[in-house]
Amino acid sequence: LAWGNSLGDLVADYAVAKGGMGQMAVGAILASPLLNLLIGVGFSLTVTITRTGEPFHVSLNGSVATAVIGLMVSLASSALFIPLNRFTVVPKYGFYLVAVYVAAFTGAVVFEFE
């Protein structure tokens, strides 16, 4: 939910898509956050585990679980919908993904303030 971190990617991906390179934009949309996640989390956890010598335990509360469920729903539906639709994404699907995001975000906020 770190919008500020993704704003640069949004502008760059939009410019690439607007320039007529839709496949490159989709690749960048998937690859950039994945690279940040793998390097950022992987490096941080490696350093932490190396320094402490103990495994890192993640606490799973309601807001984290809601965010993970929202992520899984959006990824699973994309993995099914996009190939079944012959790799053509229609605006309705974009609105669906925004609705999933809003639902997950709202659920995470509700759980956080309970």
C-alpha positions as CSV (number, residue, x, y, z in Angstrom):
1,L,0.0,0.0,0.0
2,A,3.0,2.3,-0.4
3,W,1.7,4.5,-3.1
4,G,4.6,6.9,-3.0
5,N,7.0,4.1,-3.8
6,S,5.0,3.1,-6.9
7,L,4.3,6.5,-8.3
8,G,7.5,6.6,-10.4
9,D,6.7,3.2,-11.8
10,L,3.2,4.3,-12.6
11,V,4.4,7.3,-14.6
12,A,7.1,5.3,-16.4
13,D,4.8,2.4,-17.3
14,Y,2.0,4.8,-18.5
15,A,4.5,6.6,-20.7
16,V,5.7,3.3,-22.2
17,A,2.1,2.1,-22.8
18,K,1.1,5.5,-24.3
19,G,4.2,5.1,-26.6
20,G,2.6,2.0,-28.1
21,M,4.7,-0.6,-26.3
22,G,2.0,-2.3,-24.4
23,Q,3.9,-5.6,-23.9
24,M,6.9,-3.8,-22.5
25,A,4.6,-1.8,-20.1
26,V,3.0,-5.0,-18.8
27,G,6.5,-6.6,-18.4
28,A,7.6,-3.5,-16.4
29,I,4.5,-3.5,-14.3
30,L,5.3,-7.1,-13.2
31,A,9.1,-7.1,-13.2
32,S,9.8,-3.9,-11.3
33,P,7.8,-4.6,-8.1
34,L,9.0,-8.3,-8.2
35,L,12.6,-7.2,-8.5
36,N,12.2,-4.7,-5.6
37,L,10.5,-7.4,-3.5
38,L,13.1,-10.1,-4.2
39,I,16.1,-7.9,-3.7
40,G,14.7,-5.7,-0.9
41,V,13.2,-8.4,1.2
42,G,15.7,-11.1,0.3
43,F,18.7,-8.9,1.1
44,S,17.2,-7.5,4.3
45,L,16.2,-10.9,5.6
46,T,19.6,-12.4,4.7
47,V,21.4,-9.7,6.6
48,T,19.0,-10.1,9.6
49,I,19.3,-13.9,9.7
50,T,23.1,-13.8,9.3
51,R,23.5,-11.3,12.1
52,T,21.1,-13.0,14.6
53,G,21.6,-16.6,13.6
54,E,17.9,-17.2,14.1
55,P,14.9,-17.5,11.7
56,F,12.8,-14.4,11.1
57,H,9.2,-14.8,12.3
58,V,6.4,-12.8,10.6
59,S,3.4,-12.0,12.7
60,L,0.2,-12.5,10.8
61,N,-2.6,-10.2,12.1
62,G,-5.9,-9.3,10.5
63,S,-4.7,-6.5,8.4
64,V,-1.8,-8.4,6.9
65,A,-4.0,-11.4,6.2
66,T,-6.5,-9.2,4.5
67,A,-3.8,-7.7,2.3
68,V,-2.4,-11.1,1.4
69,I,-5.9,-12.4,0.5
70,G,-6.5,-9.4,-1.7
71,L,-3.1,-9.9,-3.4
72,M,-3.8,-13.6,-3.9
73,V,-7.3,-12.9,-5.4
74,S,-6.0,-10.3,-7.8
75,L,-3.0,-12.5,-8.9
76,A,-5.1,-15.7,-9.2
77,S,-7.8,-13.9,-11.2
78,S,-5.2,-12.3,-13.5
79,A,-3.5,-15.7,-14.0
80,L,-6.9,-17.1,-15.1
81,F,-8.6,-14.2,-16.8
82,I,-5.8,-12.9,-19.0
83,P,-4.9,-16.2,-20.8
84,L,-8.5,-17.1,-21.1
85,N,-9.2,-13.7,-22.7
86,R,-6.4,-14.3,-25.3
87,F,-4.1,-11.9,-23.5
88,T,-6.4,-9.0,-24.1
89,V,-7.3,-6.9,-21.1
90,V,-10.5,-4.9,-21.2
91,P,-11.3,-1.8,-19.1
92,K,-13.9,-3.8,-17.1
93,Y,-11.1,-6.0,-15.7
94,G,-9.1,-2.9,-14.7
95,F,-12.1,-1.7,-12.7
96,Y,-12.4,-5.2,-11.1
97,L,-8.8,-5.1,-10.0
98,V,-9.3,-1.6,-8.5
99,A,-12.4,-2.9,-6.7
100,V,-10.3,-5.8,-5.3
101,Y,-7.7,-3.3,-4.1
102,V,-10.2,-1.0,-2.5
103,A,-11.9,-4.0,-0.7
104,A,-8.5,-5.3,0.5
105,F,-7.4,-1.8,1.6
106,T,-10.7,-1.2,3.4
107,G,-10.5,-4.6,5.1
108,A,-6.9,-3.9,6.2
109,V,-7.9,-0.5,7.7
110,V,-10.9,-2.0,9.5
111,F,-8.8,-4.7,11.0
112,E,-6.1,-2.2,12.0
113,F,-8.5,-0.1,14.0
114,E,-10.4,-2.9,15.7
